[in-house]
């Protein structure tokens, strides 16, 4: 899979499973579709699913993405290689697992920082506010996540974000780039 910018050492074979979780209204479905689009345009097979509570804003929401070089027989996430949790409640739903290659990336604004193996907290909300990018904090978080778990090539995500053009495109590219910097 590395030939298309997807990292080695994930779950089973060439299958990469990620979960983007948080609260309704945080743009998690948008993030999942963005990753899925970039994967498909990179020649990979992809399935994106989503679920959310009865409340459109504020309830639990998640987007799951499965990416592989070969056809995907089962579309659901079984063993996430990476999880991006934008709320403390979402982080709590995915406790650390011993002997797992999974990485949980979470926002420290709404979650108690931990030091469990396979967990990395970042101040997504705080950094987005400092940069005047509150509306793009999810994009900032995705930049960090994909820098650590490149299920797709972050440069291709940046190019796709550039297609929006105008202020929104500039803001999202800036947020994504800031997220990549946070990961370093």
C-alpha positions as CSV (number, residue, x, y, z in Angstrom):
1,X,0.0,0.0,0.0
2,X,2.8,2.5,0.5
3,X,2.9,3.1,-3.3
4,X,-0.2,5.3,-2.9
5,X,0.8,7.1,0.3
6,X,-0.8,4.8,2.8
7,X,1.2,3.8,5.8
8,X,2.3,0.2,6.6
9,X,1.7,-1.7,9.8
10,X,-2.0,-1.1,10.3
11,X,-4.7,-3.7,10.9
12,X,-5.2,-6.8,8.6
13,X,-3.4,-6.9,5.3
14,X,-3.9,-3.7,3.3
15,X,-7.0,-2.7,5.2
16,X,-6.9,0.6,7.2
17,X,-9.8,1.5,9.4
18,X,-10.3,4.8,11.1
19,X,-12.9,6.3,13.3
20,X,-13.7,10.1,13.5
21,X,-15.8,10.6,16.7
22,X,-17.3,13.5,18.6
23,X,-20.4,15.5,18.8
24,X,-23.1,16.3,16.2
25,X,-22.3,19.5,14.4
26,X,-18.5,19.1,14.5
27,X,-18.2,18.2,10.9
28,X,-17.2,14.5,11.4
29,X,-19.2,13.3,8.4
30,X,-17.5,16.0,6.3
31,X,-14.1,14.8,7.5
32,X,-15.0,11.2,6.7
33,X,-16.2,12.1,3.2
34,X,-13.0,14.2,2.6
35,X,-10.8,11.3,3.6
36,X,-12.9,8.9,1.5
37,X,-12.8,11.2,-1.6
38,X,-9.0,11.5,-1.3
39,X,-8.6,7.8,-1.0
40,X,-10.8,7.1,-4.0
41,X,-9.0,9.7,-6.1
42,X,-5.8,8.0,-5.1
43,X,-7.0,4.8,-6.7
44,X,-7.9,3.0,-3.4
45,X,-11.0,1.2,-2.4
46,X,-13.0,3.1,0.2
47,X,-16.1,2.8,2.3
48,X,-17.4,5.6,4.5
49,X,-20.2,5.1,7.0
50,X,-21.7,7.5,9.6
51,X,-23.9,7.4,12.6
52,X,-25.3,10.0,14.9
53,X,-27.8,10.3,17.7
54,X,-31.3,11.6,17.3
55,X,-30.2,15.2,18.0
56,X,-28.5,16.7,15.0
57,X,-26.3,18.9,17.2
58,X,-24.7,17.9,20.5
59,X,-25.4,14.1,20.4
60,X,-22.7,11.5,19.7
61,X,-21.6,11.4,16.1
62,X,-19.1,9.3,14.2
63,X,-17.8,8.7,10.8
64,X,-15.9,5.5,10.0
65,X,-13.7,5.1,7.0
66,X,-12.2,1.8,5.6
67,X,-9.5,2.2,3.0
68,X,-7.8,-0.7,1.1
69,X,-5.9,-1.5,-2.1
70,X,-8.1,-4.5,-2.7
71,X,-11.9,-4.6,-2.7
72,X,-13.6,-4.2,0.7
73,X,-15.8,-7.2,1.5
74,X,-17.0,-5.9,4.9
75,X,-17.7,-2.2,5.2
76,X,-17.8,-1.8,8.9
77,X,-14.8,-0.9,11.2
78,X,-13.7,-4.0,13.2
79,X,-10.3,-3.0,14.5
80,X,-9.6,0.7,14.1
81,X,-6.0,1.6,13.3
82,X,-6.6,5.2,14.2
83,X,-9.3,7.1,16.1
84,X,-9.8,10.9,16.2
85,X,-11.9,11.9,19.2
86,X,-13.1,15.5,19.3
87,X,-14.9,15.3,22.6
88,X,-14.1,13.7,26.0
89,X,-17.1,11.5,25.7
90,X,-15.9,10.2,22.3
91,X,-12.5,9.5,23.8
92,X,-14.0,7.6,26.7
93,X,-15.8,5.3,24.2
94,X,-12.4,4.0,22.9
95,X,-10.3,3.0,25.9
96,X,-6.7,2.0,25.4
97,X,-6.1,-1.6,24.3
98,X,-3.1,-3.6,25.3
99,X,-1.1,-5.1,22.4
100,X,-2.9,-2.9,19.9
101,X,-1.4,-0.8,17.1
102,X,-4.3,1.6,17.4
103,X,-3.6,5.2,18.0
104,X,-6.2,7.4,19.7
105,X,-5.7,11.1,19.0
106,X,-7.9,13.4,21.1
107,X,-8.6,17.1,21.9
108,X,-7.3,18.0,25.4
109,X,-9.8,20.8,25.7
110,X,-12.7,18.5,26.7
111,X,-10.8,15.4,28.0
112,X,-8.5,14.6,30.9
113,X,-5.0,14.0,29.6
114,X,-3.8,10.5,29.9
115,X,-0.5,8.7,29.4
116,X,-1.8,5.4,28.2
117,X,0.2,3.8,25.3
118,X,-1.5,4.5,22.0
119,X,-3.1,7.8,23.2
120,X,-1.9,11.3,22.2
121,X,-3.7,14.5,23.3
122,X,-3.5,17.8,21.5
123,X,-5.0,21.2,22.2
124,X,-7.1,21.4,19.0
125,X,-9.7,23.8,20.4
126,X,-7.1,26.1,22.0
127,X,-4.9,26.3,19.0
128,X,-7.8,26.9,16.6
129,X,-9.0,29.8,18.8
130,X,-5.5,31.3,19.0
131,X,-5.2,31.2,15.2
132,X,-8.8,32.6,14.7
133,X,-9.8,29.3,13.1
134,X,-12.6,28.2,15.5
135,X,-14.9,27.1,12.6
136,X,-12.1,24.9,11.2
137,X,-10.9,23.2,14.4
138,X,-12.1,19.9,12.9
139,X,-9.8,20.4,9.9
140,X,-7.0,21.3,12.2
141,X,-7.5,18.1,14.2
142,X,-7.7,16.1,10.9
143,X,-4.3,17.5,9.9
144,X,-2.7,16.3,13.1
145,X,-4.4,12.9,12.9
146,X,-3.3,12.3,9.3
147,X,0.2,13.4,10.0
148,X,0.3,10.6,12.7
149,X,-1.9,8.1,10.8
150,X,-1.6,8.7,7.1
151,X,-4.4,6.6,5.9
152,X,-4.3,8.9,2.9
153,X,-1.6,11.3,1.8
154,X,-1.9,14.6,3.7
155,X,-0.6,16.6,0.7
156,X,-3.6,15.3,-1.3
157,X,-6.0,16.3,1.4
158,X,-4.4,19.8,1.3
159,X,-4.8,19.9,-2.5
160,X,-8.5,18.9,-2.2
161,X,-9.1,21.6,0.4
162,X,-7.6,24.1,-2.0
163,X,-10.4,23.3,-4.5
164,X,-12.9,25.2,-2.3
165,X,-11.1,28.5,-3.1
166,X,-11.9,31.8,-1.5
167,X,-11.7,32.5,2.2
168,X,-13.1,29.1,3.2
169,X,-10.4,27.3,1.2
170,X,-7.6,29.4,2.6
171,X,-8.9,29.0,6.2
172,X,-9.2,25.2,5.9
173,X,-5.7,24.9,4.3
174,X,-4.3,27.0,7.1
175,X,-6.0,25.0,9.7
176,X,-4.9,21.7,8.2
177,X,-1.3,22.9,7.9
178,X,-1.4,24.0,11.5
179,X,-2.7,20.6,12.5
180,X,0.2,18.9,10.7
181,X,2.6,21.2,12.6
182,X,1.1,20.2,15.9
183,X,1.9,16.6,15.2
184,X,5.6,17.3,14.8
